[in-house]
Amino acid sequence: MNDPVVQVLVAVLPSVVVFLTAFYLIKQFMGARMSERLAELKKEDHKQVLPLRLQAYERITLLLERIQPGPLVLRVHASSMDARDLQQALVATIREEYEHNITQQVYVSDRAWARVKQAKEETIRLVNLSFDQVGDGPSATDLSRKIFENVARLSHTPSQEALVAIKEEARRLF
């Protein structure tokens, strides 16, 4: 036992074991604290972001309702318009509604926003198709009638399909 290596090992080994045990326990404790802090920050962030996300879903819902072909035609149609004037006014109104709410995409999933964008494009396509079917000469009333006829042939309007996706996503918040 007089070997100096053995004496050093006998003196150092317990210290190393104590150090490694303390290091492991401190690391576990710090990891748990960090996890708790991250959970707390996430919860606080959720409290602040949730109202903004809900407001975004509300605004997108309003956008989709406002670009529904039926209510849109009734809101934009004026007796002094011809078919081209109404078609241009409808398309401009759809684009304005969309552009007014474009920042809401920050708060919704890419999938949901793609559905909103698709609803806008398909509604514009429906208006343009209806205009092509009646031609340039008829009155705005003729174009309105054709839009209503084309909508009646659809099982769901583009906005209704997008609304389903928006509602599903909003429900997942709770």
C-alpha positions as CSV (number, residue, x, y, z in Angstrom):
1,M,0.0,0.0,0.0
2,N,2.9,2.2,-0.1
3,D,2.7,2.5,-3.8
4,P,2.2,6.3,-4.6
5,V,-0.2,5.5,-7.5
6,V,-2.5,3.6,-5.3
7,Q,-2.4,6.3,-2.6
8,V,-3.3,8.9,-5.2
9,L,-6.2,6.8,-6.5
10,V,-7.5,6.2,-3.0
11,A,-7.4,9.9,-2.4
12,V,-8.8,11.1,-5.8
13,L,-11.3,8.4,-6.6
14,P,-13.9,9.4,-3.9
15,S,-13.5,13.0,-5.0
16,V,-14.2,12.2,-8.7
17,V,-17.2,10.1,-7.7
18,V,-18.6,12.9,-5.6
19,F,-17.9,15.5,-8.4
20,L,-19.6,13.3,-11.1
21,T,-22.6,12.7,-8.9
22,A,-22.9,16.4,-8.1
23,F,-22.5,17.4,-11.8
24,Y,-25.2,14.9,-12.9
25,L,-27.6,16.1,-10.2
26,I,-27.0,19.8,-11.0
27,K,-27.4,19.1,-14.7
28,Q,-30.7,17.3,-14.1
29,F,-31.9,20.1,-11.9
30,M,-31.0,22.8,-14.4
31,G,-32.6,20.9,-17.2
32,A,-35.8,20.6,-15.2
33,R,-35.7,24.3,-14.4
34,M,-35.1,25.2,-18.0
35,S,-38.1,23.0,-19.1
36,E,-40.3,24.7,-16.5
37,R,-39.3,28.1,-17.7
38,L,-39.8,27.3,-21.3
39,A,-43.3,25.9,-20.5
40,E,-44.1,29.1,-18.5
41,L,-42.9,31.3,-21.4
42,K,-44.9,29.3,-23.9
43,K,-48.0,29.6,-21.7
44,E,-47.5,33.4,-21.4
45,D,-46.9,33.7,-25.1
46,H,-50.1,31.6,-25.8
47,K,-52.1,34.0,-23.6
48,Q,-51.0,37.0,-25.7
49,V,-51.1,35.3,-29.2
50,L,-54.4,33.4,-28.8
51,P,-56.6,36.6,-28.9
52,L,-54.7,37.8,-32.0
53,R,-55.2,34.4,-33.7
54,L,-58.9,34.3,-32.9
55,Q,-59.3,37.9,-34.2
56,A,-57.5,36.7,-37.4
57,Y,-60.0,33.8,-37.8
58,E,-62.9,36.2,-37.3
59,R,-61.5,38.6,-39.9
60,I,-60.9,35.8,-42.4
61,T,-64.4,34.5,-41.8
62,L,-65.8,38.0,-42.5
63,L,-63.7,38.2,-45.6
64,L,-65.0,34.9,-46.9
65,E,-68.6,35.9,-46.1
66,R,-68.1,39.3,-47.9
67,I,-66.8,37.6,-51.1
68,Q,-69.7,35.1,-51.3
69,P,-71.1,35.7,-54.8
70,G,-74.7,36.2,-53.7
71,P,-74.2,38.8,-51.0
72,L,-71.4,40.4,-53.0
73,V,-73.6,40.9,-56.1
74,L,-76.4,42.4,-54.0
75,R,-74.0,44.8,-52.2
76,V,-72.2,46.0,-55.4
77,H,-74.9,46.0,-58.0
78,A,-76.2,49.4,-59.0
79,S,-79.0,50.0,-61.5
80,S,-76.9,52.3,-63.7
81,M,-74.3,49.6,-64.3
82,D,-73.9,47.4,-67.4
83,A,-72.5,43.9,-67.3
84,R,-68.8,45.0,-67.7
85,D,-69.1,47.7,-65.0
86,L,-70.6,45.1,-62.6
87,Q,-67.9,42.5,-63.4
88,Q,-65.1,45.0,-62.9
89,A,-66.7,46.2,-59.6
90,L,-67.1,42.7,-58.3
91,V,-63.5,41.7,-59.1
92,A,-62.2,44.9,-57.6
93,T,-64.2,44.4,-54.5
94,I,-63.0,40.8,-54.1
95,R,-59.4,41.9,-54.5
96,E,-59.8,44.8,-52.1
97,E,-61.4,42.6,-49.4
98,Y,-58.5,40.1,-49.8
99,E,-55.8,42.8,-49.7
100,H,-57.4,44.4,-46.7
101,N,-57.0,41.1,-44.8
102,I,-53.8,39.8,-46.3
103,T,-51.8,40.3,-43.0
104,Q,-54.1,37.8,-41.3
105,Q,-52.1,35.0,-42.9
106,V,-49.4,35.4,-40.2
107,Y,-51.8,33.9,-37.7
108,V,-53.2,31.0,-39.6
109,S,-51.6,27.9,-41.1
110,D,-50.3,27.9,-44.7
111,R,-53.0,25.3,-45.6
112,A,-55.8,27.5,-44.3
113,W,-54.4,30.6,-46.0
114,A,-54.1,28.7,-49.3
115,R,-57.8,27.8,-49.0
116,V,-58.7,31.5,-48.5
117,K,-56.6,32.5,-51.5
118,Q,-58.1,29.7,-53.5
119,A,-61.6,30.9,-52.6
120,K,-60.7,34.4,-53.7
121,E,-59.4,33.2,-57.1
122,E,-62.3,30.8,-57.7
123,T,-64.8,33.5,-56.9
124,I,-63.1,35.9,-59.4
125,R,-63.1,33.0,-61.9
126,L,-66.8,32.5,-61.3
127,V,-67.6,36.2,-61.9
128,N,-65.4,36.2,-65.1
129,L,-67.0,33.0,-66.4
130,S,-70.4,34.4,-65.8
131,F,-69.4,37.6,-67.6
132,D,-68.1,35.6,-70.5
133,Q,-71.3,33.7,-70.7
134,V,-73.5,36.9,-70.9
135,G,-71.1,39.0,-73.0
136,D,-70.3,42.7,-72.9
137,G,-73.6,44.2,-74.0
138,P,-76.2,43.0,-71.4
139,S,-77.2,44.8,-68.3
140,A,-75.8,44.2,-64.8
141,T,-79.0,42.5,-63.9
142,D,-78.3,39.9,-66.6
143,L,-74.8,39.3,-65.2
144,S,-76.2,39.1,-61.7
145,R,-78.8,36.5,-62.8
146,K,-76.0,34.4,-64.6
147,I,-73.8,34.6,-61.4
148,F,-76.8,33.3,-59.3
149,E,-77.4,30.5,-61.9
150,N,-73.8,29.4,-61.8
151,V,-73.7,29.5,-58.0
152,A,-76.8,27.4,-57.9
153,R,-75.0,24.7,-59.9
154,L,-72.3,24.4,-57.3
155,S,-72.7,22.2,-54.3
156,H,-70.6,24.6,-52.2
157,T,-69.3,28.1,-53.0
158,P,-65.5,28.5,-52.8
159,S,-65.9,30.6,-49.7
160,Q,-68.0,27.9,-47.9
161,E,-65.2,25.4,-48.6
162,A,-62.6,27.7,-47.2
163,L,-64.8,28.5,-44.2
164,V,-64.9,24.8,-43.3
165,A,-61.0,24.8,-43.2
166,I,-60.9,28.0,-41.1
167,K,-63.4,26.7,-38.6
168,E,-61.6,23.3,-38.3
169,E,-58.3,25.1,-37.6
170,A,-59.8,27.6,-35.1
171,R,-61.4,24.7,-33.2
172,R,-58.0,23.1,-32.7
173,L,-56.9,26.1,-30.7
174,F,-59.0,24.8,-27.8
